[in-house]
Amino acid sequence: MTGPALTLGFETSCDETSVSVVRNGREVLSSVVSSQIALHEKYGGVVPEIAARRHIECVGDLTKEALFSAGCGLQDIDAVAATNGPGLAGALLVGLSFAKALAYSLDVPLAGVNHIEAHVCANYLNGGLEPPFLCLVASGGHTSLISVKNYDEYETVGTTRDDAAGEAFDKAARTLGLPYPGGPAIDEASKGGDDFAVKFPRARFNEGSELDFSFSGLKTAVLQYVVGAPEGAVNVSDVAASFQRSVVDALVINAMKACEKTGTSIVALAGGVASNGALRRVMGRECERRGYSFNAPPPEYCTDNAAMVACRGYYALLSEPGGSGYGVNIFSTGKK
């Protein structure tokens, strides 16, 4: 596939159904998302069966909406891309099956895209960032430091040993009686709070694993603090701010260490936690202090979306039509 090209992307890895049309891997012509937060909120987390059922119900209508918003038809699509993992098996199956059938009917190639790589590629959307760079991917299911060597070469240099950062946000929010999802709730509650009020732990690992993360101890510390405090003595804003500071410090410190280890001076954020205001401020400030370049996608491209999937699929197909990239599968269906 050669540019210019329109890629139709699908994202159904968890609880958001999204369809997008992207031109030449960078220009977002449309990006529509159907969130399921209201469906899962009462359970305090995502219920896989409910998520998959909702994907089935709305993926067709969202495809029509994405094409209409982009001002194009199916006949204009040059390639299709869909997330093929990691994620919830049933949810992934809905998007990938729909995308396969559509690509087959249009006689265009299909790229099965790695979800984490797609998050990294959110940094390319409507922007000028080029590899190589270091990317911190932080979301509800993943926390990783990725060395992006080129459009098809990714190396994980650090990852979480237990909970992901977003998962820790959700569990801390539940402990504090804040709504789901926990990330935005903690961010909002922390405003006006004293982030030095409570001294929460920060995990550290020995040499060789110093770029890894651990948030299970921090999550437990929040629970122990709240349970052990006298009735009415817990200042939610202070606890939220102190917890958030511990998470942000861990993420930023390891990212800076990774830059030194890999010789990289360009840092990017990705994933749902990348929309956290404190993380963006502290990471930006630390990069400026060190003379590093800093990039963060707009918040709408931090959470799960199909535009990032279309972008990753485009570069995979552009570089090697027969199959390329870590976690990317290319299925040729015919002439294009």
NORVEN-V789528 format. One record per run of one state. SS is the DSSP state (alpha for helix, beta for strand, coil for the rest). FROM is the first residue (numbers start at 1). LEN is the number of residues. If there is no record, write none. Layout:
[[SS & FROM & LEN] [SS & FROM & LEN]]
This chain:
[[coil & 1 & 5] [beta & 6 & 6] [coil & 12 & 4] [beta & 16 & 8] [coil & 24 & 3] [beta & 27 & 9] [coil & 36 & 1] [alpha & 37 & 7] [coil & 44 & 4] [alpha & 48 & 23] [coil & 71 & 3] [alpha & 74 & 3] [coil & 77 & 2] [beta & 79 & 7] [coil & 86 & 3] [alpha & 89 & 18] [coil & 107 & 2] [beta & 109 & 6] [alpha & 115 & 10] [coil & 125 & 8] [beta & 133 & 6] [coil & 139 & 4] [beta & 143 & 8] [coil & 151 & 2] [beta & 153 & 8] [coil & 161 & 4] [alpha & 165 & 11] [coil & 176 & 6] [alpha & 182 & 8] [coil & 190 & 23] [beta & 213 & 1] [coil & 214 & 2] [alpha & 216 & 13] [coil & 229 & 7] [alpha & 236 & 27] [coil & 263 & 3] [beta & 266 & 5] [coil & 271 & 1] [alpha & 272 & 4] [coil & 276 & 1] [alpha & 277 & 14] [coil & 291 & 2] [beta & 293 & 4] [coil & 297 & 2] [alpha & 299 & 3] [coil & 302 & 4] [alpha & 306 & 14] [coil & 320 & 9] [beta & 329 & 3] [coil & 332 & 5]]
